[in-house]
Amino acid sequence: TAIFGKGPTPAALVPAGRSLPRIMLIKGIPGQRNDGRLNGVIRQRGSAICGVGLVSERETAYPLANGDTLWRLDCAESDSADATIGQRAAWLVQRPDGQYLSAGFPRPEQGRAALHGPLPNSSFDPVSGLLTATLYYASEGDCGWRRQWGWNGKAWQLVSGRELHGCLGVMPDSWLITWRTGSASPP
């Protein structure tokens, strides 16, 4: 995050900023969502990611345009669950050959390590191809972080990030932008 102020140099002499990195996203197939039963392998992997097991019969499959399938598996609540975290979900990609990928969700802003566990308050929009997760630091929902990732066919890529540490009555759409890219879908 940067703060800009007017300096003594005329605007015509100030170099243009860097262009935003472009990410090629694999979108979902709208209207093809499938709420169904999982096989044992994906259920075991989802339980391992959640660490506390899964909510029974709460899984959703999203077919992707490249033939992969994105699975959302709702995690069971732990006894020590913080009320501000909300519903957590494990996200797995199933390849057409049956392999399952539980790739991490990168957070390159400020050199942060990737997230490898379940994502809080997360959802997938097949039209945009974006998976959005939000973590609230307080029950009022006025501080925390929100990130959006896109699947590029091999890994998750961070598309946008917002964050606000101070709980100041500011809603997520107005939090500070910490990461931003340009995104495009493959032809």
Contacts in CASP RR format, 6 or more apart in sequence:
PFRMAT RR
TARGET T0000
AUTHOR 0000-0000-0000
METHOD contacts of the structure
MODEL  1
TAIFGKGPTPAALVPAGRSLPRIMLIKGIPGQRNDGRLNGVIRQRGSAIC
GVGLVSERETAYPLANGDTLWRLDCAESDSADATIGQRAAWLVQRPDGQY
LSAGFPRPEQGRAALHGPLPNSSFDPVSGLLTATLYYASEGDCGWRRQWG
WNGKAWQLVSGRELHGCLGVMPDSWLITWRTGSASPP
1 176 0 8 1.000
1 177 0 8 1.000
1 178 0 8 1.000
20 180 0 8 1.000
20 181 0 8 1.000
20 182 0 8 1.000
21 181 0 8 1.000
21 182 0 8 1.000
22 181 0 8 1.000
22 182 0 8 1.000
22 183 0 8 1.000
22 184 0 8 1.000
23 150 0 8 1.000
23 152 0 8 1.000
23 157 0 8 1.000
23 159 0 8 1.000
23 181 0 8 1.000
23 182 0 8 1.000
23 183 0 8 1.000
23 184 0 8 1.000
24 152 0 8 1.000
24 183 0 8 1.000
24 184 0 8 1.000
24 185 0 8 1.000
24 186 0 8 1.000
25 128 0 8 1.000
25 129 0 8 1.000
25 130 0 8 1.000
25 150 0 8 1.000
25 151 0 8 1.000
25 152 0 8 1.000
25 157 0 8 1.000
25 159 0 8 1.000
25 183 0 8 1.000
25 184 0 8 1.000
25 185 0 8 1.000
25 186 0 8 1.000
26 64 0 8 1.000
26 65 0 8 1.000
26 66 0 8 1.000
26 68 0 8 1.000
26 129 0 8 1.000
26 150 0 8 1.000
26 151 0 8 1.000
26 152 0 8 1.000
26 153 0 8 1.000
26 185 0 8 1.000
26 186 0 8 1.000
27 64 0 8 1.000
27 65 0 8 1.000
27 126 0 8 1.000
27 127 0 8 1.000
27 128 0 8 1.000
27 129 0 8 1.000
27 185 0 8 1.000
28 62 0 8 1.000
28 63 0 8 1.000
28 64 0 8 1.000
28 65 0 8 1.000
28 70 0 8 1.000
28 126 0 8 1.000
28 127 0 8 1.000
28 129 0 8 1.000
29 62 0 8 1.000
29 63 0 8 1.000
29 64 0 8 1.000
29 65 0 8 1.000
29 126 0 8 1.000
30 126 0 8 1.000
30 127 0 8 1.000
31 126 0 8 1.000
32 62 0 8 1.000
32 63 0 8 1.000
32 126 0 8 1.000
33 60 0 8 1.000
33 61 0 8 1.000
33 62 0 8 1.000
33 126 0 8 1.000
34 60 0 8 1.000
34 61 0 8 1.000
34 62 0 8 1.000
34 63 0 8 1.000
35 59 0 8 1.000
35 60 0 8 1.000
35 61 0 8 1.000
36 57 0 8 1.000
36 59 0 8 1.000
36 60 0 8 1.000
36 61 0 8 1.000
37 57 0 8 1.000
37 59 0 8 1.000
38 59 0 8 1.000
38 71 0 8 1.000
38 73 0 8 1.000
41 100 0 8 1.000
42 71 0 8 1.000
42 73 0 8 1.000
42 92 0 8 1.000
42 94 0 8 1.000
42 100 0 8 1.000
43 54 0 8 1.000
43 73 0 8 1.000
45 90 0 8 1.000
45 92 0 8 1.000
45 100 0 8 1.000
45 102 0 8 1.000
46 53 0 8 1.000
46 54 0 8 1.000
46 73 0 8 1.000
46 90 0 8 1.000
46 92 0 8 1.000
46 102 0 8 1.000
47 53 0 8 1.000
47 54 0 8 1.000
49 73 0 8 1.000
49 75 0 8 1.000
49 90 0 8 1.000
49 92 0 8 1.000
49 102 0 8 1.000
49 116 0 8 1.000
49 117 0 8 1.000
49 118 0 8 1.000
50 73 0 8 1.000
50 75 0 8 1.000
50 76 0 8 1.000
50 88 0 8 1.000
50 90 0 8 1.000
50 117 0 8 1.000
50 118 0 8 1.000
51 75 0 8 1.000
51 78 0 8 1.000
51 118 0 8 1.000
52 75 0 8 1.000
52 76 0 8 1.000
52 77 0 8 1.000
52 78 0 8 1.000
53 75 0 8 1.000
53 76 0 8 1.000
54 73 0 8 1.000
54 74 0 8 1.000
54 75 0 8 1.000
54 76 0 8 1.000
54 90 0 8 1.000
55 74 0 8 1.000
55 75 0 8 1.000
55 76 0 8 1.000
58 73 0 8 1.000
58 74 0 8 1.000
59 71 0 8 1.000
59 72 0 8 1.000
59 73 0 8 1.000
59 74 0 8 1.000
60 71 0 8 1.000
60 72 0 8 1.000
61 69 0 8 1.000
61 70 0 8 1.000
61 71 0 8 1.000
61 72 0 8 1.000
61 94 0 8 1.000
62 69 0 8 1.000
62 70 0 8 1.000
62 71 0 8 1.000
62 72 0 8 1.000
62 124 0 8 1.000
62 126 0 8 1.000
63 69 0 8 1.000
64 70 0 8 1.000
64 93 0 8 1.000
64 151 0 8 1.000
64 153 0 8 1.000
65 185 0 8 1.000
65 186 0 8 1.000
66 153 0 8 1.000
67 96 0 8 1.000
68 93 0 8 1.000
68 94 0 8 1.000
68 95 0 8 1.000
68 96 0 8 1.000
68 151 0 8 1.000
68 153 0 8 1.000
69 93 0 8 1.000
69 94 0 8 1.000
70 91 0 8 1.000
70 92 0 8 1.000
70 93 0 8 1.000
70 94 0 8 1.000
70 124 0 8 1.000
70 131 0 8 1.000
70 151 0 8 1.000
71 91 0 8 1.000
71 92 0 8 1.000
71 93 0 8 1.000
71 94 0 8 1.000
72 89 0 8 1.000
72 90 0 8 1.000
72 91 0 8 1.000
72 122 0 8 1.000
72 123 0 8 1.000
72 124 0 8 1.000
73 89 0 8 1.000
73 90 0 8 1.000
73 91 0 8 1.000
73 92 0 8 1.000
74 87 0 8 1.000
74 88 0 8 1.000
74 89 0 8 1.000
75 87 0 8 1.000
75 88 0 8 1.000
75 89 0 8 1.000
75 90 0 8 1.000
75 118 0 8 1.000
83 139 0 8 1.000
84 135 0 8 1.000
84 136 0 8 1.000
84 137 0 8 1.000
84 138 0 8 1.000
84 139 0 8 1.000
84 141 0 8 1.000
85 120 0 8 1.000
85 121 0 8 1.000
85 135 0 8 1.000
85 136 0 8 1.000
86 120 0 8 1.000
86 121 0 8 1.000
86 136 0 8 1.000
87 120 0 8 1.000
87 121 0 8 1.000
88 118 0 8 1.000
88 119 0 8 1.000
88 120 0 8 1.000
88 122 0 8 1.000
89 118 0 8 1.000
89 119 0 8 1.000
89 122 0 8 1.000
90 102 0 8 1.000
90 117 0 8 1.000
90 118 0 8 1.000
91 102 0 8 1.000
91 118 0 8 1.000
91 119 0 8 1.000
91 122 0 8 1.000
91 124 0 8 1.000
91 131 0 8 1.000
92 100 0 8 1.000
92 101 0 8 1.000
92 102 0 8 1.000
93 100 0 8 1.000
93 101 0 8 1.000
93 102 0 8 1.000
93 103 0 8 1.000
93 151 0 8 1.000
94 100 0 8 1.000
94 101 0 8 1.000
95 101 0 8 1.000
102 116 0 8 1.000
103 155 0 8 1.000
103 156 0 8 1.000
104 114 0 8 1.000
104 115 0 8 1.000
104 116 0 8 1.000
104 117 0 8 1.000
104 155 0 8 1.000
104 156 0 8 1.000
105 114 0 8 1.000
105 115 0 8 1.000
105 116 0 8 1.000
105 119 0 8 1.000
105 131 0 8 1.000
105 133 0 8 1.000
105 147 0 8 1.000
105 149 0 8 1.000
105 156 0 8 1.000
105 158 0 8 1.000
106 114 0 8 1.000
106 149 0 8 1.000
106 155 0 8 1.000
106 156 0 8 1.000
106 157 0 8 1.000
106 158 0 8 1.000
107 113 0 8 1.000
107 114 0 8 1.000
107 115 0 8 1.000
107 147 0 8 1.000
107 158 0 8 1.000
108 158 0 8 1.000
108 179 0 8 1.000
109 158 0 8 1.000
109 161 0 8 1.000
109 178 0 8 1.000
109 179 0 8 1.000
110 178 0 8 1.000
119 131 0 8 1.000
119 133 0 8 1.000
120 133 0 8 1.000
120 134 0 8 1.000
120 135 0 8 1.000
121 133 0 8 1.000
121 134 0 8 1.000
121 135 0 8 1.000
121 136 0 8 1.000
122 131 0 8 1.000
122 132 0 8 1.000
122 133 0 8 1.000
122 134 0 8 1.000
123 131 0 8 1.000
123 132 0 8 1.000
124 130 0 8 1.000
124 131 0 8 1.000
124 132 0 8 1.000
125 131 0 8 1.000
125 132 0 8 1.000
129 150 0 8 1.000
129 151 0 8 1.000
130 148 0 8 1.000
130 149 0 8 1.000
130 150 0 8 1.000
130 159 0 8 1.000
131 148 0 8 1.000
131 149 0 8 1.000
131 150 0 8 1.000
131 151 0 8 1.000
131 156 0 8 1.000
132 146 0 8 1.000
132 147 0 8 1.000
132 148 0 8 1.000
133 146 0 8 1.000
133 147 0 8 1.000
133 149 0 8 1.000
134 144 0 8 1.000
134 145 0 8 1.000
134 146 0 8 1.000
134 172 0 8 1.000
135 144 0 8 1.000
135 145 0 8 1.000
135 146 0 8 1.000
136 143 0 8 1.000
136 144 0 8 1.000
137 143 0 8 1.000
137 144 0 8 1.000
137 165 0 8 1.000
137 166 0 8 1.000
137 167 0 8 1.000
138 167 0 8 1.000
140 167 0 8 1.000
140 169 0 8 1.000
141 167 0 8 1.000
141 171 0 8 1.000
141 172 0 8 1.000
142 164 0 8 1.000
142 167 0 8 1.000
142 168 0 8 1.000
142 169 0 8 1.000
142 170 0 8 1.000
142 171 0 8 1.000
143 164 0 8 1.000
143 165 0 8 1.000
143 166 0 8 1.000
143 167 0 8 1.000
143 168 0 8 1.000
143 169 0 8 1.000
143 170 0 8 1.000
143 175 0 8 1.000
144 163 0 8 1.000
144 164 0 8 1.000
144 165 0 8 1.000
144 172 0 8 1.000
144 175 0 8 1.000
145 161 0 8 1.000
145 162 0 8 1.000
145 163 0 8 1.000
145 164 0 8 1.000
145 175 0 8 1.000
145 178 0 8 1.000
146 161 0 8 1.000
146 162 0 8 1.000
146 163 0 8 1.000
146 172 0 8 1.000
146 175 0 8 1.000
147 158 0 8 1.000
147 160 0 8 1.000
147 161 0 8 1.000
147 162 0 8 1.000
147 179 0 8 1.000
148 158 0 8 1.000
148 159 0 8 1.000
148 160 0 8 1.000
148 161 0 8 1.000
149 156 0 8 1.000
149 157 0 8 1.000
149 158 0 8 1.000
149 159 0 8 1.000
150 156 0 8 1.000
150 157 0 8 1.000
150 159 0 8 1.000
150 183 0 8 1.000
151 157 0 8 1.000
157 181 0 8 1.000
158 179 0 8 1.000
158 181 0 8 1.000
159 179 0 8 1.000
159 180 0 8 1.000
159 181 0 8 1.000
159 182 0 8 1.000
159 183 0 8 1.000
160 177 0 8 1.000
160 179 0 8 1.000
160 180 0 8 1.000
160 181 0 8 1.000
161 177 0 8 1.000
161 178 0 8 1.000
161 179 0 8 1.000
161 180 0 8 1.000
162 172 0 8 1.000
162 173 0 8 1.000
162 175 0 8 1.000
162 176 0 8 1.000
162 177 0 8 1.000
162 178 0 8 1.000
163 175 0 8 1.000
163 176 0 8 1.000
163 178 0 8 1.000
164 170 0 8 1.000
164 175 0 8 1.000
164 176 0 8 1.000
END
